[in-house]
């Protein structure tokens, strides 16, 4: 038995939800039609160099549909696939889901709770799209429902953030995470491993800064190049500037990081998959997330190691 209370060698997302809700719960992605300051000209146009929301958006998530309709279709889809799930979380995933006036946020998020099966919301956003009033509202909502805010941080290095056209620095992310956690709201963060210009030593050195953040969950993704993005153009023009992980190499690298990650931090995701039609760079073929998790857990057993084994 590990510190998080089960036999898995990492603090799993499913285990976190079992401890929180006492049963299985399923996330449902929602596209509420928000934009992003990196797309509408407030900061820039075209978004971050890597960004392709379409590659990760389920087919039922279309902003032309209401939040309620998307959730109803998502519930029907997941009931057919995951029969043991009877409660759901609305995951506001696409673009920056706090990038709007507070009154609109209240209207959009309230619509999710019109369905009795919805137990809470997960709000994906940027750290420069939050403020005290919005956080106070979400903290009030969290007294009645489950609420998490997930911030796209991507890197702890300001030079990298500038080069991927992120539009904010790491201190901005630090302030947002701290302000959110101070209100008692669980906080998630997303990081990309393999961004151009970052060595593996740099990626490993980020672990100390991640451990210092008051996070509840963390997501890691391997770098992927998607069609139609600025990064795809950069890759075509200067392929030597990019270094990609093989799948087994990546799993071992993530385990190296995991050994140094504090035990209470929930590992939500360590890799991602996207349909081949969106890919513009090297891929891992048709390997699915469940296969990646299986290989990841097998490799943890082979190395006889676990999350936090080297944490100090």
C-alpha positions in Angstrom: 0.0 0.0 0.0 1.4 3.4 -1.1 0.9 6.7 0.6 -2.2 7.5 -1.6 -4.0 4.5 -0.3 -3.9 1.8 -3.0 -1.6 -0.7 -4.7 -0.8 1.4 -7.8 2.7 2.7 -8.0 1.5 6.3 -8.7 -1.1 8.6 -7.3 -3.8 7.9 -10.0 -6.6 10.2 -11.2 -9.1 7.4 -10.9 -8.0 6.7 -7.3 -8.3 10.4 -6.5 -11.9 10.4 -7.7 -12.8 7.2 -5.8 -11.5 8.9 -2.7 -13.4 12.1 -3.5 -16.7 10.7 -4.7 -16.7 7.1 -3.4 -17.5 5.8 -6.9 -16.5 6.0 -10.5 -17.0 9.3 -12.2 -16.6 10.3 -15.9 -15.4 13.6 -17.4 -17.3 15.0 -20.3 -15.6 17.5 -22.6 -17.5 20.7 -23.4 -16.9 23.4 -25.9 -18.7 26.5 -24.6 -17.5 28.7 -27.5 -14.9 30.7 -25.5 -11.9 32.2 -27.3 -8.4 33.1 -26.2 -6.4 36.3 -25.9 -3.8 34.7 -28.1 -6.3 34.3 -30.9 -8.5 37.4 -30.9 -5.7 39.9 -31.1 -5.7 41.0 -27.4 -2.2 39.4 -27.2 -1.7 37.8 -30.5 -3.4 36.0 -33.4 -3.2 32.3 -34.3 -2.8 31.0 -30.8 0.2 29.3 -29.2 2.5 27.7 -31.8 1.5 24.2 -30.8 -2.2 24.7 -30.4 -4.8 22.6 -32.2 -8.0 22.2 -30.1 -9.6 20.2 -32.9 -7.1 17.3 -32.3 -8.4 16.7 -28.8 -12.1 17.6 -29.0 -14.7 14.8 -29.2 -17.1 14.9 -32.0 -20.1 15.9 -29.8 -18.3 19.0 -28.6 -19.3 21.8 -31.0 -20.0 25.3 -29.9 -23.1 25.5 -32.0 -24.7 23.1 -29.5 -25.7 24.2 -26.1 -23.7 23.1 -23.0 -26.7 21.1 -22.0 -27.0 19.3 -25.3 -23.2 18.5 -25.4 -23.4 17.0 -21.9 -26.5 15.0 -22.8 -24.9 13.5 -25.8 -21.7 12.9 -23.9 -23.6 11.1 -21.1 -25.4 8.9 -23.7 -22.0 8.1 -25.4 -20.3 7.2 -22.1 -23.2 5.2 -20.7 -22.9 2.9 -23.7 -19.1 2.6 -23.3 -18.6 2.9 -19.5 -21.7 1.4 -17.9 -20.4 1.7 -14.3 -20.2 5.5 -14.4 -23.4 7.2 -13.1 -22.0 10.7 -12.2 -20.2 13.1 -14.5 -18.0 16.1 -14.5 -18.4 18.8 -17.2 -14.9 19.5 -18.5 -14.8 22.9 -20.1 -11.8 22.1 -22.3 -11.7 24.1 -25.5 -9.6 27.3 -25.5 -9.7 29.6 -22.4 -12.8 29.0 -20.3 -12.6 32.0 -18.0 -11.9 34.4 -20.9 -15.2 36.2 -20.7 -17.1 38.6 -18.4 -18.1 37.1 -15.1 -21.8 37.2 -15.9 -21.3 35.0 -19.0 -19.3 32.5 -16.9 -22.1 32.3 -14.4 -24.6 31.6 -17.2 -22.4 29.0 -18.9 -21.4 27.1 -15.8 -24.9 27.1 -14.4 -26.2 25.3 -17.5 -24.0 22.3 -16.7 -25.7 21.9 -13.4 -29.2 21.7 -15.0 -28.5 18.0 -15.4 -28.7 16.1 -12.1 -26.0 13.6 -13.2 -23.4 16.4 -13.3 -21.5 16.5 -9.9 -19.1 19.3 -10.8 -17.0 21.2 -13.4 -13.4 21.2 -14.5 -12.4 24.6 -16.0 -9.5 24.6 -18.4 -8.0 28.0 -18.9 -4.9 30.2 -19.0 -3.3 31.7 -15.9 -3.6 35.2 -17.4 -7.4 34.8 -17.8 -8.3 34.7 -14.2 -8.9 37.4 -11.5 -10.1 37.7 -8.0 -13.8 38.1 -8.8 -13.9 35.1 -11.0 -12.0 33.0 -8.4 -14.3 34.2 -5.6 -17.3 33.1 -7.7 -15.8 29.7 -8.4 -14.9 29.3 -4.7 -18.5 30.0 -3.8 -19.6 27.4 -6.4 -17.2 24.9 -4.9 -19.1 25.0 -1.7 -22.0 23.2 -3.4 -20.3 21.3 -6.2 -16.9 19.9 -7.2 -14.9 22.5 -9.0 -11.3 22.3 -10.3 -9.4 24.8 -12.4 -6.8 23.5 -14.8 -4.1 25.9 -16.0 -2.1 25.4 -19.2 1.4 26.3 -17.9 3.3 24.2 -20.5 6.8 25.1 -19.3 8.5 26.6 -16.3 11.0 28.5 -18.6 10.2 32.0 -19.7 12.3 31.7 -22.8 10.3 28.7 -23.9 7.0 30.4 -23.1 8.0 33.4 -25.2 9.1 31.2 -28.2 5.8 29.2 -28.2 3.9 32.5 -28.2 2.3 31.8 -24.8 1.9 35.5 -24.0 2.6 35.2 -20.2 5.6 34.2 -18.1 6.0 31.6 -15.4 5.4 34.1 -12.6 1.9 34.7 -14.0 1.2 31.0 -13.7 2.6 30.9 -10.2 0.3 33.8 -9.1 -2.7 32.2 -10.6 -2.1 28.8 -9.0 -1.4 30.3 -5.6 -4.5 32.5 -5.7 -6.7 29.6 -6.7 -5.3 27.2 -4.1 -5.6 29.9 -1.4 -9.4 29.8 -2.0 -9.6 26.1 -1.4 -10.2 25.2 -5.1 -8.3 22.2 -6.4 -5.8 23.2 -9.0 -4.4 21.3 -12.0 -1.6 22.1 -14.3 -0.6 21.0 -17.8 3.0 20.7 -19.1 4.4 19.6 -22.5 7.6 17.5 -22.5 9.9 18.0 -25.5 9.3 21.6 -26.5 12.0 23.0 -28.8 15.0 24.4 -27.0 14.5 22.4 -23.8 17.0 19.7 -23.0 16.1 16.7 -21.0 18.0 18.1 -18.1 15.9 21.2 -18.2 12.7 19.1 -18.2 14.0 17.2 -15.2 14.9 20.4 -13.4 11.2 21.6 -13.7 10.2 18.9 -11.2 11.4 21.0 -8.3 9.3 24.0 -9.4 6.3 21.8 -10.0 6.6 20.3 -6.5 6.7 23.8 -5.0 3.3 24.7 -6.6 0.2 24.1 -4.5 -1.2 21.8 -7.2 -3.7 18.9 -6.7 -3.2 17.3 -10.2 -0.7 17.4 -13.0 -0.8 16.5 -16.7 2.2 15.8 -18.8 2.0 15.4 -22.6 4.7 14.5 -25.1 5.2 17.1 -27.8 3.1 16.5 -30.9 3.1 18.5 -34.1 -0.3 19.2 -35.5 -1.3 20.3 -39.0 -2.2 24.0 -39.4 -0.2 25.2 -36.5 2.8 27.5 -36.5 4.9 24.7 -35.0 4.1 22.6 -38.0 5.6 25.3 -40.2 8.6 25.6 -37.9 9.1 21.8 -38.1 9.0 21.8 -41.9 11.5 24.7 -42.0 13.9 23.5 -39.3 13.4 19.8 -38.4 16.8 19.6 -36.7 15.5 22.0 -34.0 13.1 19.2 -32.8 13.9 16.1 -30.8 11.1 13.6 -30.2 10.8 10.7 -27.7 10.2 7.1 -28.8 7.4 5.6 -26.8 9.5 3.4 -24.5 12.1 6.1 -24.1 9.3 8.5 -23.1 7.8 6.2 -20.5 11.2 5.7 -18.9 11.7 9.5 -18.9 8.4 10.2 -17.2 9.2 7.5 -14.6 12.4 9.4 -13.9 10.4 12.5 -13.3 7.7 10.6 -11.3 10.3 9.3 -8.8 11.0 12.9 -7.9 7.4 14.2 -7.8 5.8 14.6 -4.4 3.5 11.7 -3.4 0.4 13.8 -2.8 0.3 15.2 -6.4 -2.2 13.3 -8.5 -0.9 12.2 -11.9 -3.9 12.9 -14.2 -2.1 12.1 -17.5 1.4 11.4 -18.7 0.9 11.2 -22.4 -1.8 12.0 -25.0 -3.1 10.6 -28.2 -4.7 12.4 -31.2 -6.1 11.1 -34.5 -3.5 10.5 -37.2 -5.3 12.9 -39.6 -4.2 15.8 -37.4 -0.5 14.8 -37.1 2.2 16.6 -38.9 5.3 15.1 -37.2 6.6 11.8 -35.9 4.0 9.7 -34.1 3.7 6.6 -32.0 1.4 5.0 -34.5 -2.1 3.8 -33.4 -1.2 3.0 -29.7 -4.1 4.0 -27.5 -4.1 5.7 -24.1 -5.1 2.5 -22.3 -2.1 0.7 -23.9 0.2 3.5 -22.8 -1.0 3.2 -19.2 -0.5 -0.5 -19.3 3.0 -0.2 -20.5 3.7 2.6 -18.0 2.5 0.5 -15.1 4.4 -2.6 -16.4 7.6 -0.5 -16.6 7.1 0.8 -13.0 7.0 -2.8 -11.8 10.0 -3.8 -13.9 12.0 -0.9 -12.4 10.5 -1.7 -9.0 9.9 2.0 -8.4 7.1 4.4 -7.6 6.0 8.0 -7.4 8.0 9.9 -4.9 10.7 7.2 -4.5 13.4 9.9 -4.7 11.3 12.8 -3.4 13.0 15.0 -0.8 
